[in-house]
Amino acid sequence: MSAIQPGNPAPDFTLETDAGQTFRLADHRGSFVVVYFYPKDDTPACTTEAASFSALEGKFEAAGCKVVGISPDTPESHKKFRKKHDLTVALASDPDHAVAQAYGVWVEKSMYGRKYMGIERTTFLIAPDGRVLRVWEKVKVAGHAEEVLAAIESEGR
C-alpha cells in the first residue's frame, strides 16, 4: 500500500523533464494533476501506459488536468523514449528515487527469487488544492488512462 492515501497532501517535487525543463508540482496548483510512476522507459507495459496517456492528453487538458510520468530513467532516456513512440505527456526523471520514496512507490520487488528495489506502478490524481484524490496501486495498464480520465471528469462535475 502506498504511503500517500486519498485526502493526504501530495508531496511537492521539482524534477527535470526530457525537454530540459523542470516540472514543479506546486506550479500546477489550481489544476488537477495526474502523477504516474512507471518502472522503465521503452519496456512493453511502460510504453503502452505512456502511449495511452499521450493519446488522451487533449482530453486531460480539456478537463483541466496536467499529466506527468515519473521514472528513475535519465532525461536523455526519456527524450529517446518520447521520440521513438511519439509521446506527448511530460516525462520527469527521478534518478535518486527521492520522489518515488516520498510517494511510497520505491519498494522491494522480487523476480525469479531475486529481490531488488524498484518502482511499483502507481498513479496519483491530485486535486487543484494539492490533496490526493485517488490512488491506483499495482496498475494494470490496459484501460488505465481511460479510467483515470473518467475519474477526473466525474470530479469536475
N, C-alpha and C positions, 0 to 999 in steps of 0.2 A: 504494500500500500504506500502510495506517495506521501511524502512528508507534508505536502500542501493539500489542503482539503477545501471544498467549496465554503465560502464565507471568509477564508483567510485572506489577508492582504497578499498580493502577488509580490514575491521578492523582486526588487528593481535590479536591472542589469544594464550594462553597456558592453556590446560586443562588436567586433569588426565583421563586416559582411564581405561577400565575394566582390562587391562593387567598389571595395576600398573605402566604404563609408562606415559610420558607426550606427548601430541600432540601439537606441536608448528606450527602454520600456516607458520611462517617465514622459518622454516626448509624445506619447500616444494617449495620455490621459484625456478623457472626453470621448474616446472611441473604444469599440470592442477590439481586442487583440487575441488572435489565436497563436499560441506558442506551442509548436510541436517539436518534440525531441525525437531524433532518429539516430540509429547507431552509426551508419557509414554511407558516404556518398557512393553512388554508382553500384549499389547492390540491388538485387531484384525488388525486394519489398520497399526499400527506401526510394528507389526510382519510381515505383508505382505510386507511392504516397505523395512524393513531391510533384509528380505529373498531375495527380488528381487535384491537389490544392491549386496548382497553376491553372488547370483547365477551368476552375471555378473562381479564379481570382477576381474577375469582373463582378461576379455576384457577391463575393465577400465585400468588395469595395462599395457596391451599391447598398449593402446592409450596414455600412459604416464601420467596417472591420479591416484591420491590417493583419496579414498572416506572415509569420516568421518561422522558418525551420532552423533548428539548432542541432549541431553535431560537433564532435571533437575535431573534425577534419579542418584543415587549413583553409584560409580564404582562397588560395590558389586552387586547391582541390575543388572547392565549391564552384569556382569560376569555370573549371573544365566540366564539372557535372552539369551546370546550368547550360553551357553551350552545347554539350553533347545531346541533351534531352529537351532543349528549348524551354527551359523552366522560367517562370516569371516571378515566383514568390521570393521574398528576401531569404537568403541563407546566411546564417551567422555562425561564426567559429568560436567554440568554447574549448580551446586546446588544453587548458588546465582543469577542466571539468568543474570549475567553481560554480557556474550557473546550474549545471545538472545536479550538483550536490545540494545547492540551495533549494532546488525543487524536489529533491529526494528521488531522482531518477538515475543517479550513478550508483549502480548496485552490483552485487556479486551475482554472476551468472555461471551457468555450467553447460558445457557442451562436450559430449563424449567422455564424461567423467572428469574433465579438466575444469577447474574453477578459474574465473578471471573477472575483472571489473569491466563493466560496460554500461551503455545506455539502455534503460528499459523504455521501449517505445511508448511514449505517453504524450497526451495533448491536454493543454490547459486553455480554457476560454476565460479571458479576463474582461471584466466589466469596465465601463467607462470610468468608474470611481476607483479602479485599481484593485478591486476584490476579485478573487477567483469565483467564477460562477459554476463552472463544470470541470470535471477531470475525467478523462478517458484513459484508463490504465491498460497495459498489455494490449495495445491497439491491434486489431485485425484490420489490415489496410483496405481490403475490398469494401467500398461503400462508406469508408470513414469520413472523407472530406464532405460528402453529401450529408452525413449525419451531423457533423459539426455545423455546417451551413444551416441546416434545419433548426438546430438549437439556437443559433444567433437570430434567425428570422422569428422564432417564437418569442425570444426575449425582447425583440424590438417592437413587438405588437402591443 
